[in-house]
Structure formats: structure tokens, C-alpha cells
Amino acid sequence: MEFVSPEGPQRYAALVRVAARSVVGLDMDGTLSPIVDDPAEARIHAEAPDVLADLARTVAAVAVITGRPARQAVALGRFDAVGDALAADRRTLTIFGQYGAERWSSTDRRVRTPRPPHGLAAFLAQIPALLRESDATDAFVEEKGLGVALHTRRMPDSAAAIARLAGPVTALAERHQLTVEPGRNVLEVRAPGVDKGDAVRAFARESAAEGFLFAGDDLGDLAAYAAVAELREAGLATLLVCSTSTEQSALRELSDLCVPGPDGVIAFLRRLVADVRAAQLA
């Protein structure tokens, strides 16, 4: 792992000291699981379930905050099994799906979700024509229930395809009172007014957190970063961790610590647990 802010080592040490009263928030794709051509095949890192269970036993609360639908995240992340492992310890893993619009917990096991946004059905109906007009008929359309994601990763020149789609998709989304969230070879369209920052703020409040760590990798995590910065200004111990890739660098300059992709995230979380337990024994 690499500290990239001058305050990084001190912020890490401060978080370790208050870890028992701190929250860890984690993005999923690109952070806990690799980015793959088919989003439905983005299985979580093989070691992640055990690491998340250890982490949840060590800190006050753990949440996965993802753009994926909560049910899909639970299945791909094997979070039911994590919940089973935590039951005897009376610890909970919480999943915020679709940027915080949905919620699942390992103690409740039900997904709480709002109705789909007005305008989404009409937007979806117009997508085939938009793709034809943008020479992007090979883009993969992922319907999420509360939104839709247009992926170009499978296309020969994914970056060029995203560039062609960005303007038309944004214009169409705005006509239907929807918002566009750009990401790594993807444009996500969903209802405005909900983002990962809202999930961070809400979870910090209900957990009475004295510290907050967030790890992410993409543009959709910027709102969570901003929320953690607000918590820092309010006096909480905080740490921002970037899961790096060659496709996206926007988070690096805002981070305290960088690690190489999901492998690096898992190794970092293992070290965090070890450091916290060592500090508690000291």
C-alpha cells in the first residue's frame, strides 16, 4: 500500500485508535471485485467474505455501498454467508444498493427499495434507437430496476464508444428527469437526488461513528469521498482509500492511501484488522 497524502500515515493511525467506534464503507466493483466484461459475472474476491467477517468483528460497522442492485450484490458477494458467519458475534453487514436507494442487512435479509423513477420506462424504450444513431448497437444494456447502465467494455474501442454515447445519453436522460453517472466504460442512468455520499452520511449518523473509512475506485465514488471529507471537517477520524487501475485516476489525488485493485484492497483490510487488534492488546 502507498500513502499518497502527507497526512495519510497520521490519519491511518488515528483511525486505528478509534476503530472499535468506526465505520468502514466499501465500493464493490473495482474495489472488492474485479471489473469484467459481463457485470453479472463480477464475482467478489475469493478472500473477501472471510476478510469482511473479520473486519465486521473488529470495527463498529461495515457497509458495502454499490451501484449494483442490492439483491445482485448480495448474490455475487456471497453476503448471506458473511451474515451467517457474523450471527454468533451479533455483528451486521449492511449493503446499500443502487447508490444507496436500496438497503439490505445480514440481520434483516430483506431488500428495502423504492419504486422505479418516473421516466425510466420511457428512457429504456428509446435506448435501441439511441444506440443505432450513435453507432453503438453492441453496447451492453444492463437494466437495474431503478436505473440502467450502458456498458461499452465489450466493444472494440470502448473509450470512443463512451465518447459517442455521453452526449446523447445525457440529453435523453435529462428529458426524462434522470441523471447520468459516468464510470469505467459505463454510463449509468438513474433518478437524481441519491448518491453514495447520502449513504455515507446516513450510516455515519445511525452508527454514531467516531471514524469513517471509505474505499472506492471510480467516479461514482466521488460523492462518498466528499461526504467523508465533510465528516473529517466535523472532527471524525477518516481515511480515503483508492483501489487503483489504469482506467481511472480521478480518486488518486483525493485519497490518503492507494492500493493495487481488489487484491490490494483485501491485503489492506487484513492489515487494518491486524493493526487494530495489535493496538487493542498493547
C-alpha positions in Angstrom: 0.0 0.0 0.0 1.1 3.6 -0.7 0.3 6.7 1.3 -0.3 9.4 -1.2 -1.3 12.3 1.1 1.1 13.9 3.6 -1.5 13.3 6.3 -2.1 9.7 5.3 0.0 7.9 7.9 -1.4 10.0 10.8 -4.9 9.6 9.5 -4.4 5.8 9.4 -3.0 5.7 12.9 -5.9 7.9 14.2 -8.5 5.6 12.6 -6.8 2.5 14.1 -7.1 4.1 17.6 -10.9 4.6 17.2 -11.6 1.6 15.0 -14.0 0.0 17.5 -16.2 3.0 17.1 -15.6 3.5 13.3 -17.4 2.5 10.1 -15.8 1.0 7.0 -17.6 1.7 3.7 -16.6 -0.2 0.6 -17.4 0.1 -3.0 -17.9 -3.3 -4.8 -16.9 -3.3 -8.5 -13.3 -2.5 -8.9 -12.8 -2.5 -5.1 -14.0 -5.8 -3.7 -14.5 -7.5 -7.1 -12.7 -7.2 -10.4 -14.1 -5.3 -13.4 -15.1 -7.8 -16.0 -16.8 -7.7 -19.4 -20.1 -9.2 -18.1 -21.3 -7.4 -14.9 -23.3 -10.4 -13.9 -20.0 -12.4 -13.7 -18.2 -9.9 -11.4 -17.7 -12.4 -8.5 -16.3 -10.9 -5.3 -12.7 -11.6 -4.5 -12.3 -15.1 -3.2 -10.9 -14.0 0.2 -13.4 -11.1 0.6 -16.1 -12.9 2.6 -13.7 -14.1 5.3 -12.0 -10.7 5.4 -15.3 -8.8 5.7 -16.4 -11.1 8.5 -13.1 -10.4 10.4 -13.4 -6.7 9.7 -17.0 -6.6 11.0 -15.9 -8.2 14.2 -13.2 -5.5 14.6 -14.9 -2.2 13.8 -18.3 -0.7 14.7 -19.9 -1.4 11.3 -19.2 -2.4 7.7 -21.2 -1.4 4.7 -20.8 -2.1 1.0 -22.1 0.9 -1.0 -22.5 -0.1 -4.6 -24.3 1.0 -7.8 -25.5 -2.6 -8.3 -29.0 -3.7 -7.3 -28.8 -4.9 -3.7 -30.1 -8.4 -4.5 -27.4 -8.9 -7.2 -24.7 -7.6 -4.9 -25.7 -10.0 -2.2 -25.6 -12.9 -4.6 -22.3 -12.0 -6.2 -20.7 -11.1 -2.9 -21.9 -14.2 -1.0 -23.0 -11.7 1.7 -25.6 -14.1 3.1 -22.7 -16.4 4.1 -20.9 -13.4 5.7 -24.1 -12.7 7.7 -24.2 -16.3 8.8 -20.6 -16.1 10.0 -21.4 -13.0 11.9 -24.6 -14.1 13.6 -23.0 -15.6 16.7 -21.0 -12.4 17.2 -24.1 -10.2 16.9 -22.5 -8.2 14.1 -24.1 -6.9 10.9 -23.1 -6.3 7.4 -25.1 -3.7 5.5 -25.5 -3.4 1.8 -26.5 -0.1 0.2 -27.6 -0.9 -3.4 -28.1 1.4 -6.4 -26.1 4.2 -4.9 -27.9 4.0 -1.6 -31.5 3.8 -2.9 -31.8 0.2 -1.7 -30.8 -1.4 1.6 -30.1 -5.0 2.8 -28.7 -6.1 6.1 -27.4 -9.5 7.2 -29.8 -9.4 10.2 -32.9 -8.5 8.2 -32.2 -10.2 4.8 -34.9 -8.2 3.0 -34.2 -5.6 0.4 -35.9 -2.3 1.0 -36.3 -0.5 -2.3 -38.3 2.5 -3.6 -40.4 2.5 -6.8 -38.6 2.9 -10.1 -38.2 6.6 -11.1 -40.7 8.3 -13.3 -39.4 8.4 -16.8 -37.2 5.3 -16.6 -39.5 3.1 -18.7 -39.7 5.8 -21.5 -36.0 6.2 -21.4 -35.5 2.4 -21.8 -37.9 2.4 -24.7 -35.8 4.9 -26.6 -32.4 3.3 -25.9 -32.3 1.0 -29.0 -32.8 3.9 -31.4 -30.2 6.0 -29.5 -27.6 3.1 -29.8 -28.3 2.8 -33.5 -27.9 6.5 -34.1 -24.6 6.6 -32.0 -23.1 3.6 -33.8 -23.1 1.7 -30.5 -25.5 -1.2 -31.1 -23.0 -3.6 -29.5 -23.2 -1.8 -26.1 -24.5 -4.0 -23.3 -27.6 -2.6 -21.7 -28.0 -3.6 -18.1 -31.4 -3.0 -16.6 -31.2 -2.5 -12.8 -34.8 -1.9 -11.8 -34.1 1.6 -10.5 -31.8 2.5 -13.4 -30.0 1.3 -16.4 -26.3 1.0 -17.3 -24.8 1.2 -20.8 -21.5 -0.7 -20.9 -19.0 -0.4 -23.8 -16.3 -2.7 -22.4 -17.1 -5.4 -24.9 -16.8 -3.1 -27.9 -13.5 -2.8 -29.9 -12.9 0.8 -28.9 -14.8 1.2 -25.6 -13.5 4.7 -24.9 -14.6 6.0 -28.3 -18.0 4.4 -27.9 -18.4 6.1 -24.5 -17.5 9.4 -26.0 -20.1 9.0 -28.7 -22.8 8.0 -26.3 -22.2 10.5 -23.5 -23.9 13.5 -25.1 -27.0 11.7 -26.5 -27.5 9.6 -23.3 -27.2 12.7 -21.1 -29.7 14.7 -23.3 -32.2 11.8 -23.3 -31.8 11.3 -19.5 -32.4 15.0 -18.9 -35.6 14.9 -20.9 -36.9 12.2 -18.6 -35.7 13.9 -15.4 -33.0 11.3 -14.8 -29.3 11.7 -14.1 -26.2 10.2 -15.6 -23.3 8.7 -13.6 -20.2 8.1 -15.7 -17.8 5.3 -14.8 -15.2 2.9 -16.2 -16.5 2.2 -19.7 -20.1 2.7 -18.5 -22.8 5.3 -18.3 -25.4 4.7 -15.5 -28.8 6.4 -15.7 -30.9 6.7 -12.6 -33.1 9.0 -10.5 -31.4 12.2 -9.3 -31.1 13.0 -5.6 -29.5 9.8 -4.3 -25.8 9.1 -4.3 -23.2 7.3 -2.3 -22.5 10.4 -0.2 -26.0 10.3 1.1 -25.4 6.7 2.2 -22.2 7.6 3.9 -23.8 10.4 5.9 -26.8 8.4 6.9 -24.8 5.4 8.0 -22.3 7.5 9.9 -25.2 9.2 11.8 -27.0 6.0 12.7 -23.8 4.3 13.7 -22.7 7.2 15.9 -19.4 6.9 14.2 -16.2 8.4 15.5 -14.3 7.4 12.4 -15.1 6.5 8.8 -13.0 4.8 6.2 -14.2 4.6 2.6 -12.6 2.7 -0.3 -13.6 3.1 -3.9 -12.2 3.2 -7.5 -14.4 5.2 -9.8 -16.3 8.4 -10.5 -19.4 7.1 -8.7 -17.4 7.1 -5.5 -16.6 10.9 -5.6 -19.8 11.7 -3.7 -18.8 9.3 -1.0 -15.3 10.9 -0.9 -16.9 14.3 -0.5 -19.1 13.1 2.4 -16.1 11.6 4.2 -14.3 14.9 3.8 -17.3 16.6 5.5 -17.1 14.1 8.3 -13.4 14.9 8.7 -14.2 18.6 9.0 -16.7 17.7 11.7 -13.9 16.0 13.7 -14.1 12.4 12.8 -11.1 10.3 12.1 -11.2 9.4 8.4 -9.3 7.6 5.7 -9.9 7.6 2.0 -8.5 4.6 0.1 -8.3 4.3 -3.7 -8.3 0.9 -5.5 -6.2 1.9 -8.5 -6.5 0.9 -12.1 -5.1 2.0 -15.5 -8.6 3.1 -16.5 -9.4 5.7 -13.8 -7.2 8.1 -11.8 -9.7 10.7 -10.6 -9.7 9.4 -7.0 -6.0 9.1 -6.6 -5.3 12.8 -5.8 -8.1 12.9 -3.3 -7.0 9.8 -1.4 -4.9 9.2 1.6 -3.8 5.7 0.5 -3.7 3.8 -2.8 -3.7 0.0 -3.2 -3.5 -2.0 -6.4 -7.1 -3.1 -7.2 -9.1 -5.7 -5.3 -6.1 -7.7 -4.4 -4.6 -4.7 -2.8 -7.9 -3.8 -1.0 -8.1 -7.3 0.6 -4.5 -7.1 1.7 -5.1 -3.7 3.2 -8.2 -4.7 5.1 -6.3 -7.7 6.5 -3.5 -5.4 7.7 -6.1 -3.0 9.2 -7.7 -5.8 11.2 -4.2 -6.9 12.4 -3.1 -3.4 13.3 -6.4 -2.8 15.2 -6.1 -6.0 17.2 -2.4 -5.3 18.0 -3.3 -1.9 19.2 -6.1 -3.3 21.4 -3.6 -5.7 23.0 -0.9 -3.1 23.6 
